């Protein structure tokens, strides 16, 4: 099996009425699918969550010509080759995310070649993975409570909400969500990187009283010293890592004892390979991992295969903000039963993309993105909220 060509498919969806969060009003979403076509007719699928134009440049102008003719199932060698090609301008950010999309597609192809699902390639046997509903952005508290209850009715047993709006909102919001989901379900709280160390410590103590499952990203990713100072002082586990790249980044979080839970994301951190390496490293430090996902169903499942095959894996994130790349992209949609995401026993990632959905949302020019707030990316100064 050899790589014939690599396809990049950029998708864009515009909300009719988006959601409000720490960055302002989200108006649209983007993601990029990677397809590796081989000389024997197989197709492996991965995805990337980054600036579409940068992904296009890295994949099509840099990596694809140099990978043609390589064996995609020689995963470690291929990852090392891509990393060395992009190291000078990469190591973190779009280049690492782009090579990660190719890496995930290689795992899909390896599973197809060996006729095994990815979780089996990783030594696992579980056919499901715990999953949580991720939504509960900034909105009126009664509406927030109603949304939390809806997530539970959809089969989730854990939900994640966003804080960082101020004490007048944060604490009543947590109380309302806790009441709405009941005592036997879990709530995670995302701090939206908006706290000082003193503020985070006070809030963390309150979250512990409310039996919050974890406190995520109270600080910006560069503030490792603050994470290390907060960890272990508030009675609630500390989580971070969605803004980290490569095993070296997660090694720093773990080495400094900054977090209890690391959150690698296959479509950002360097592919499924780096999620696997991070999971193993976390285990060595006595830590757990719970992958972040805020892009598409391909990555949700890629991350889920890793969680299902590692004892220190906790759960995967499933965006519930009306994102069609989560809800509609797959022919067989994500299936949540009693808090568990069901995994296919089909080879590789076990997915088939809905071509009609791809056609509907395909972005023809990744270098010409309409202005808007794309949750994690901003285009146009009028959408920048700081």
LUMDO-117696 format. One record per atom (N, C-alpha, C, CB): residue in one letter; x, z, y. Coordinates in steps of 0.2 Angstrom, whole numbers, plus 5000, padded with zeros to 4 digits. Glycine has a CB too. Layout:
// residues N
aXZY;...
This chain:
// residues 386
x500450004994;x500050005000;x500450005006;x499550065000;x500349955011;x500749955017;x500249945023;x501249895017;x500549965029;x500149965035;x500149885037;x500350005040;x499549865038;x499449795040;x499349795048;x498849755037;x498849835050;x498749845058;x498449905059;x498449785061;x498449925065;x498149995067;x497649975073;x498650045070;x497049995072;x496549985077;x496350045081;x495849965073;x496250035088;x496050095092;x495350075095;x496550105098;x494950125094;x494250115096;x494050175101;x493750115090;x493950155107;x493850205112;x493050205113;x494150195119;x492750275113;x492050285114;x491950325120;x491750315108;x491350305124;x491150345130;x490450355129;x491350305136;x490250415131;x489550435131;x489350465138;x489250475125;x488850445141;x488650475148;x488050515147;x488550425153;x488050575149;x487450625148;x486950605154;x487650695149;x486350605152;x485750605157;x485750665161;x485050595153;x485850725158;x485950785162;x486450825159;x485250815163;x487050825161;x487550865157;x487550935158;x488250845160;x488050975156;x488051045156;x488551075161;x488251075149;x488451135164;x488851165169;x489351215165;x488451205174;x489951215167;x490451255164;x490951275169;x490751215158;x491551305167;x492051325172;x492351265176;x492551365169;x492351205174;x492551155177;x492051115181;x492951105172;x491451135182;x490951105186;x490451075181;x491251045190;x490151015183;x489650985179;x489950925175;x489050955184;x489850935168;x490150885164;x489650825164;x490150915156;x489850765165;x489450705165;x489550655160;x489550675172;x490050665156;x490150615151;x490650645146;x490450545154;x490750605140;x491250625135;x491650565132;x490850655129;x492250575130;x492650515127;x492950545121;x493150485132;x493050495116;x493550505111;x493850435108;x493150535105;x494350445104;x494650375102;x494650385094;x495350365105;x494450335091;x494550325084;x495150285082;x493850295081;x495450305077;x496050265074;x495850245067;x496650315074;x495950175066;x495850145060;x496550115057;x495250095060;x496750135052;x497350105049;x497150055043;x497850155046;x497249995044;x497049945039;x497649925035;x496849875043;x497649925029;x498149915024;x498149845021;x498149965019;x498749825018;x498749755015;x498349755009;x499449745013;x498049805006;x497649805000;x496949815002;x497849854995;x496749815008;x496049815010;x495749885012;x495649785005;x496149935011;x495950005012;x495950015020;x496350055009;x495550065022;x495450085029;x495450155029;x494850055033;x495950185033;x495950255034;x495750275041;x496750285033;x495450325042;x495150345049;x495450415051;x494350345048;x495550415058;x495750475061;x495450475068;x496550485061;x495650525072;x495350515079;x495850555084;x494650545079;x495750545090;x496150565095;x495750595101;x496750515098;x495850655104;x495550675110;x496050685115;x495150745108;x496050625120;x496550625125;x496350575130;x497250615123;x496750555135;x496550505140;x496550435136;x497050505146;x496050405136;x496050345132;x496550295133;x495350305133;x496750285140;x497250235142;x497950255139;x497250225149;x498050315139;x498750345137;x498750335129;x498850415139;x498250345126;x498250335119;x498350265117;x497550365116;x497950215121;x498050145119;x498750125120;x497550105124;x499050145125;x499750135127;x500250155121;x500050155133;x500150215119;x500650245114;x500550215107;x500550325114;x499850205105;x499750175099;x499950105099;x499050185097;x499650065103;x499649995103;x500349965105;x499149955106;x500649995111;x501249965114;x501849995111;x501149975121;x501750055107;x502350085105;x502350095097;x502450155108;x501850135094;x501950145087;x501750095083;x501450205086;x501150055084;x500850015079;x501449955077;x500249975082;x501749925082;x502249875080;x502849905076;x502549845086;x502949965077;x503549995073;x503350025066;x503850055077;x502650035065;x502450055059;x502150005054;x501850105060;x502049945056;x501849885052;x502349875046;x501849825056;x502049875040;x502449865034;x502649935031;x503049825035;x502549995034;x502650055031;x502150075026;x502750105037;x502350125022;x501850155017;x501550215021;x502250175011;x500850205022;x500550265026;x500450325022;x499850235028;x500550325015;x500450385011;x501150425011;x500250365004;x501650395014;x502250435014;x502250475021;x502950385014;x501750525021;x501550555027;x502050595031;x500950605025;x502450635027;x502950675031;x503450625034;x503350725026;x503750575031;x504250525034;x503950485039;x504450475028;x503250465039;x502950435044;x502850475050;x502250405042;x502650535049;x502550585055;x503250595059;x502250655053;x503750605055;x504450615058;x504650555062;x504950635053;x504550495059;x504650435063;x504350425069;x504550375058;x503650435069;x503250435075;x503450485080;x502550445074;x503650545078;x503850595083;x504550585086;x503950665079;x504950555082;x505650535085;x505550475090;x506150515079;x505050435088;x504950375093;x504750395100;x504450325090;x504250445099;x503950475106;x504250535109;x503250485104;x504750565105;x504950625108;x505150635115;x505550655103;x505550575117;x505750575124;x505250585129;x506250515125;x504650555128;x504150555133;x503550595130;x503850485135;x503650625124;x503050665121;x503150735120;x502950625114;x503150755114;x503250825112;x502550865113;x503850855115;x502250855118;x501650885120;x501150835123;x501650955124;x500550845123;x500050805127;x499850735123;x500450785133;x499750685127;x499450625124;x499850595119;x499350575130;x500550595119;x500950555114;x500850595107;x501650555116;x500850665107;x500750705101;x500050695099;x500950775103;x499550695103;x498850685101;x498750615097;x498350685106;x499050565100;x499050495098;x499350485091;x499350445103;x499950515090;x500250505083;x499850545078;x500950525084;x499550595081;x499150635076;x498550605074;x498850705080;x498250555078;x497650515075;x497850475069;x497350475081;x498450445070;x498750405065;x498850445059;x499450365067;x499150505060;x499350555054;x498650565050;x499650615057;x498150585054;x497550605050;x497250545046;x496950625055;x497350485049;x497150425045;x497550415039;x497150365050;x498150435039;x498650425033;x498350475028;x499350445035;x498150535030;x497850585025;x497250555021;x497750645028;x496850525025;x496250485023;x496450435018;x495850455028;x496950395019;x497150345014;x497550375008;x497650295018;x497850425009;x498150465003;x497650484998;x498650525005;x497150515001;x496550534997;x496250474993;x496050575001;x496150424997;x495850364994;x496350334988;x495750304999;x496950334989;x497450314984;x497450354978;x498150304987;x497450424979;x497450464973;x496750484971;x497850524975;x496250454974;x495550464972;x495350544972;x495350444965;x495550574977;x495450644978;x495250664986;x496050694976;x494750704987;x494650734994;x495250764996;x494050774994;x495350765003;x495850795006;x495950865004;x495850785014;x495450905004;x495450975002;x495850984995;x494751015003;x495650944991;x496050944984;x496750924985;x495650894979;x496950874989;x497650864990;x498050924992;x497750804995;x497650964996;x497951024999;x497951084995;x497651045006;x497651074988;x497651134984;x497051174984;x498251174985;x496551144987;x495851184988;x495351154983;x495551174995;x494851194982;x494351174977;x493651194981;x494351214971;x493551224986;x492951234989;x492651174992;x493051294995;x491951164991;x491651104994;x491251125000;x491151084988;x491351175003;x491051195010;x491551235014;x490451235009;x491451235020;x491851275025;x491451305030;x492351225029;x491551375032;x491151405037;x491251365044;x491451475038;x490651365048;x490651325054;x490251365059;x490351255053;x490451355065;x490051385070;x489751335076;x490451445074;x489251355079;x488951315084;x489251325090;x488151325084;x489551275094;x489851285100;x489451255106;x490551255099;x489251295110;x488851275116;x488751335121;x488151245114;x488151345123;x488051405127;x488551405133;x488251475123;x488551355137;x488851345143;x488551385148;x488951275145;x488751375154;x488451415160;x487751395162;x488851415166;x487251435160;x486551425162;x486151495163;x486251385157;x485551485166;x485151545167;x485151585160;x484451535169;x485151655161;x485251695155;x484651685150;x485351765157;x484051685152;x483451675147;x483551605143;x482851675151;x483751555147;x483851495143;x484451495139;x484051435149;x484951535140;x485551545136;x485351575130;x486051585140;x484951625130;x484651665124;x484251615120;x484251725126;x483851575123;x483451535119;x483851485115;x482951495124;x484451455118;x484851415115;x485251445109;x485351385120;x485451505110;x485751545105;x485351545099;x485951615107;x484651565100;x484251565094;x484151505091;x483551595097;x484151445095;x484051375092;x484651365087;x484051325097;x485251385089;x485851365085;x485751405078;x486451395089;x485551465079;x485451505072;x484951465068;x485251575074;x484351435071;x483851405067;x484151335064;x483251385072;x484651315067;x484951245064;x485451265058;x485351215070;x485451325057;x485851345051;x486551375052;x486051275047;x486751385058;x487351415060;x487251495060;x487551405067;x487751525058;x487751605058;x488251635062;x487951625050;x488651585066;x489051605071;x488951555077;x489851605069;x489051585083;x488951545089;x489551565094;x488251545092;x489751515098;x490251525104;x489951515110;x490851485103;x490051565115;x489751555122;x490351555127;x489351615124;x490251535133;x490751525138;x490651575143;x490751455141;x491151615145;x491151665150;x491551645156;x491451735148;x491851685160;x492251665166;x491851655172;x492651605164;x491251675172;x490851665178;x490751725183;x490151645176;x491051785180;x491051845184;x490651895181;x490751825191;x490751955183;x490452015179;x489652015180;x490652085182;x489351985185;x488651985186;x488351945181;x488451965193;x488751895178;x488451845173;x488751865166;x488651775175;x489351875166;x489651885159;x489351935155;x490451895160;x489351995157;x489152045153;x488352045151;x489252115156;x487952025156;x487252015154;x487151955149;x486752005160;x487551905150;x487551845145;x487651865138;x487951795148;x488251905137;x488451925131;x487851965127;x489051965131;x487552015131;x487052055129;x486452015126;x486852105134;x486251965130;x485651925129;x485851885123;x485551875135;x486451855122;x486551815116;x486551855110;x487251775117;x486851915110;x486951965105;x486251975102;x487252025107;x485751995107;x485052015105;x484751955102;x484652035112;x484851895105;x484551835102;x484751815095;x484651775107;x485351825093;x485551805087;x485551855082;x486251775087;x485451915084;x485351975079;x485952005077;x484951945073;x485952055073;x486552095071;x486952065066;x486252165069;x486652025062;x486951995056;x487351925057;x486451985050;x487351905064;x487651845065;x488251865070;x487151795068;x488751815071;x489251825075;x489251785081;x489951815071;x489551815087;x489651785093;x490351785095;x489251815099;x490651725097;x491351715099;x491251705107;x491751665096;x491751725111;x491751725118;x492351685120;x491651785121;x492251635124;x492751595127;x492851615134;x492651515126;x493451635136;x493551655143;x493651605148;x494151705143;x493751545146;x493851485150;x494451485155;x493151475155;x494951535153;x495551535156;x495451565163;x495951465156;x495051605164;x494851625171;x494951705173;x494151605173;x495351735169;x495451805170;x496151825172;x495251845164;x496251885175;x496851915176;x496951965170;x496951955183;x497551985169;x497652035163;x497252095164;x498352055163;x497152125170;x496752185171;x496052165169;x496852205178;x495752105172;x495052095171;x494952075163;x494952025175;x495452045160;x495352025153;x495252095149;x495851985150;x495652145151;x495752205147;x495052245147;x496252245149;x494752245154;x494152275155;x493552245151;x493952275162;x493552175151;x493052135148;x493152145140;x493052065150;x493752135138;x493852145131;x493652205128;x494652135130;x493652255131;x493452325129;x492652325128;x493652385133;x492352285133;x491652275132;x491452235127;x491352245139;x491852175126;x491652135120;x491752165113;x492152075120;x492252215113;x492352255107;x491752295105;x492952295107;x491452325110;x490852365110;x490252325107;x490652395116;x490252265109;x489652215107;x489852185100;x489552165112;x490352195097;x490552175091;x490652095091;x490052185085;x490952075096;x491152005097;x491751985092;x491451985104;x491651925089;x492051905084;x492751895086;x491751845080;x492851855092;x493451845095;x493451835102;x493851785091;x493951845106;x493951835113;x494451775114;x494251895117;x494251715116;x494651655116;x494851635123;x494251595113;x495451625124;x495751595130;x495551625136;x495651525131;x495751695137;x495651725143;x496051705149;x495651805143;x496651675147;x497151655151;x497351575150;x497851695150;x497751555155;x497951485154;x498551485149;x498251455161;x498651425145;x499051425139;x499751445141;x499051355136;x499951435147;x500651455149;x500751525149;x500851415155;x500251565150;x500351635151;x500451675145;x499751665155;x500951665141;x501051695134;x501151765135;x501651655131;x501451785140;x501651855141;x500951895142;x502051865147;x500451865145;x499851905146;x499451905140;x499451865151;x499451855136;x499151855129;x499551915125;x499251795125;x500151915125;x500551965121;x500352035124;x501251955121;x500252045130;x500152115133;x499452135131;x500252115140;x498952085131;x498252105129;x498152115122;x497752045132;x498452075118;x498352075111;x498452155108;x498752035107;x497952175104;x497952235101;x497752295105;x498652245099;x497552285112;x497352335116;x496652345118;x497752325123;x496252295115;x495552295117;x495052305111;x495352235121;x495252295105;x494852305099;x494452245097;x494352355100;x494652185100;x494352125098;x494952075097;x493852095103;x494852035091;x495451985090;x495551935096;x495351945084;x496151915097;x496251865103;x496451795099;x496851895107;x496151745102;x496151675100;x496451625105;x495551655096;x496851585103;x497051525108;x497351475104;x497551555113;x497451415107;x497851365104;x497551295105;x497951375097;x496951285107;x496651215108;x497151175113;x495951225111;x497451215117;x497951175122;x498651175120;x497851205129;x498751185114;x499451185111;x499551125107;x499551255107;x500251105106;x500351045103;x500951055098;x500550995108;x500951035092;x501551035088;x501651105085;x502151015091;x501951105079;x502051165076;x502551215080;x502451155069;x502951185084;x503351225088;x502951265094;x503851175092;x502451235096;x502051265101;x501651325097;x501451225104;x501451315091;x501051375088;x501551425085;x500651345082;x502151405084;x502751455082;x502851505088;x503351415080;x502851475094;x502951515100;x502351565100;x503051475106;x501751545100;x501151595100;x501251645095;x500551555099;x501451635089;x501451675083;x502151725084;x501451645076;x502651695086;x503351725086;x503251785091;x503851685088;x502951775097;x502851825102;x502251865101;x502751785109;x501951865095;x501351905094;x500851905099;x501551975092;x500651845102;x500251835107;x499451825105;x500351765111;x499351805099;x498651805097;x498551825090;x498451725098;x497951835088;x497751855081;x497551795077;x497251905081;x497251745081;x496951685078;x497251625082;x496251685078;x497551575078;x497751515081;x497251455080;x498451495079;x497151415085;x496651365085;x496951295086;x496151375091;x497351265081;x497551195081;x496951155080;x498051185075;x497051095083;x496551035082;x496850975080;x496151035089;x496650945075;x496950885072;x497050825077;x496650865066;x496550825081;x496450765086;x496850775092;x495750745088;x497150835093;x497550855099;x498350875097;x497250905103;x498350915092;x499050955091;x499550915087;x498851015087;x499350855084;x499850815081;x499650795074;x500450855080;x498950795073;x498650775067;x498550825061;x499050725064;x498250805056;x498050855051;x498650885048;x497750815045;x499250855048;x499850875045;x500050945049;x500450825046;x499950935056;x500150995060;x499651055059;x500250975067;x499051035058;x498551095056;x498751125050;x497851065056;x498951095045;x499251125039;x499851165040;x499351065033;x500351135043;x500951175044;x500751235048;x501451135048;x500351235053;x500151295057;x499851345053;x499751275063;x499351325049;x499051365044;x499551405040;x498551335040;x500051375037;x500451405033;x500951455037;x500951355030;x501151435043;x501551475047;x501151535049;x501751435053;x500451525051;x500051585053;x500051635047;x499351565055;x499951615041;x499951655035;x500551695035;x499851615029;x501151665036;x501751705036;x501851765041;x502351655037;x501451755047;x501451805052;x500851855051;x501451775059;x500451845046;x499851885045;x499351865049;x500051955046;x499351805052;x498751785057;x498351735053;x499151755063;x497751725056;x497251675054;x497151615058;x496551715053;x496851565056;x496751505060;x496051485060;x497251455058;x495851455065;x495151425066;x495151365071;x494651485069;x495151305068;x495351245072;x494751235078;x495351185068;x495051215083;x494651195089;x494451125087;x495051195096;x493851105089;x493551035089;x493051025095;x493251015082;x493250975099;x492750965105;x492750885106;x492950995111;x492750845100;x492850775101;x492350735097;x493450755100;x492450745090;x491950695086;x491950725079;x492250625086;x491550695075;x491450725068;x492050705063;x490750695065;x492350655065;x492950645061;x493450705061;x493350575063;x493550725067;x494050785067;x493750845065;x494250795075;x493050855066;x492750915063;x492950925055;x492050915064;x492850865052;x492950865045;x493650865043;x492650805042;x494050835047;x494850845045;x495050915046;x495250795050;x494850945051;x494951015052;x494651065046;x494751045058;x494051045044;x493751085039;x494051075032;x492951055038;x494351015031;x494751015024;x495251065024;x494950945023;x495651075030;x496151125030;x495951195029;x496551115036;x495451215033;x495151275032;x494951295025;x494551285037;x494551245022;x494251255015;x494851265010;x493851195013;x495451245012;x495951245007;x496451305008;x496351185006;x496351345013;x496851395015;x496451465015;x497251385021;x496751515012;x496451585012;x496351615019;x496851625008;x496851595024;x496851625031;x496451585035;x497551635033;x496051535033;x495651495037;x494951525038;x495551425034;x494751525044;x494151565046;x493551515046;x494151605052;x493551465051;x492951425052;x493151365056;x492451475056;x492651325057;x492751265061;x492251265067;x492751195057;x492451225072;x491951225078;x491551155078;x492351225085;x490951165079;x490451105079;x490151105086;x489951105073;x490351055090;x490051045097;x489251035096;x490350985100;x488851075100;x488151075100;x487851055107;x487851135097;x488251015111;x487951005117;x487650935118;x488551005122;x487450905112;x487150845112;x487650785113;x486650835118;x488150795109;x488750745109;x488550695103;x489450775108;x488450635104;x488350585099;x488950575094;x488050515102;x489550585097;x490150575093;x490150635087;x490750575097;x489750685088;x489650735083;x489050725079;x489650805086;x488550705082;x487850705079;x487750635075;x487350715084;x487950585078;x487750515076;x488250475073;x487450485081;x488950485074;x489450445072;x489550425065;x490150475075;x489350475060;x489450465053;x488750445050;x489650535050;x488850405045;x488250375041;x487950435038;x488450325036;x488350485035;x488050545033;x488250605038;x488350565025;x487750625041;x487850675047;x488150735044;x487250685051;x488450775049;x488750845047;x488150885045;x489050875053;x488250925039;x487650955036;x487851035036;x487550935029;x487551075040;x487651145040;x487051185036;x487651165047;x487251215031;x486851255027;x487051335027;x486751235020;x486651375030;x486751445030;x487551455032;x486651475023;x487651425038;x488351435041;x488951405038;x488451505041;x488751355033;x489351325029;x489251245030;x489251335022;x489751215033;x489851145033;x489951115026;x490351125038;x489551075024;x489651045017;x490150985017;x488951015015;x490650985012;x491150935012;x490950895006;x491850975011;x491150825007;x491050775002;x491550784997;x490950705005;x491450764991;x491950764986;x492250684985;x491750784979;x492050644990;x492250574990;x493050574992;x491850534995;x493350524990;x494050524991;x494250524999;x494450464988;x494850555001;x495050555008;x494650605011;x495050495011;x494450585018;x494050625022;x493250625020;x494050615029;x493150575016;x492450565013;x491950545018;x492250635010;x492150505023;x491750485028;x491550405029;x491950505035;x491050395031;x490850325033;x490650315040;x490350285028;x490950285045;x490650275052;x490050235052;x491250255056;x489650245057;x489050205058;x489250155064;x488450255061;x489350095061;x489550045066;x489150025072;x489649975062;x488450035071;x488050025076;x488150075082;x487250035074;x488350145080;x488450195085;x489150175089;x488550265082;x489650145085;x490250125088;x490150075093;x490750105082;x489750025091;x489549965096;x489249995102;x489149915092;x488750045101;x488350065107;x488850095112;x487850115104;x489350135110;x489650175114;x490450155116;x489750245112;x490550095113;x491250075114;x491450055121;x491350005110;x492050085123;x492250075130;x492750015129;x492650145132;x492549965133;x492949905133;x493649905136;x492549845136;x493749945141;x494349945145;x494550025145;x494349915151;x495050045141;x495250115142;x495650135148;x495650135136;x495850085152;x496150095158;x495650095164;x496750045159;x495050085163;x494550085168;x493950125166;x494350005170;x494050195167;x493550245165;x493150265171;x493950305162;x492450255171;x492050275176;x492150345178;x491350265174;x492150355185;x492250425187;x491750475184;x492250425195;x492050535183;x491550585181;x491950645178;x491150565175;x491650695176;x491950755173;x491850755166;x491650825176;x492350745162;x492350735155;x492450795151;x492750675153;x492250855153;x492350915150;x493050935151;x492150915143;x493550905148;x494250925148;x494650875152;x494550925141;x494350825154;x494750775159;x494250755164;x494850705154;x494650745170;x494250725176;x494450655179;x494350785181;x494050615181;x494150555184;x493750555191;x493950495179;x494150545196;x493750545203;x493850605206;x493050525202;x494050615212;x494150675216;x493550715217;x494550665222;x492950675217;x492350715219;x492150755213;x491850665220;x492450745207;x492250785201;x492750845200;x492250745195;x493350855204;x493850905203;x493550965206;x494450875206;x493551015202;x493351085204;x493851135204;x492751115200;x494451115202;x495051165202;x494951215196;x495051195208;
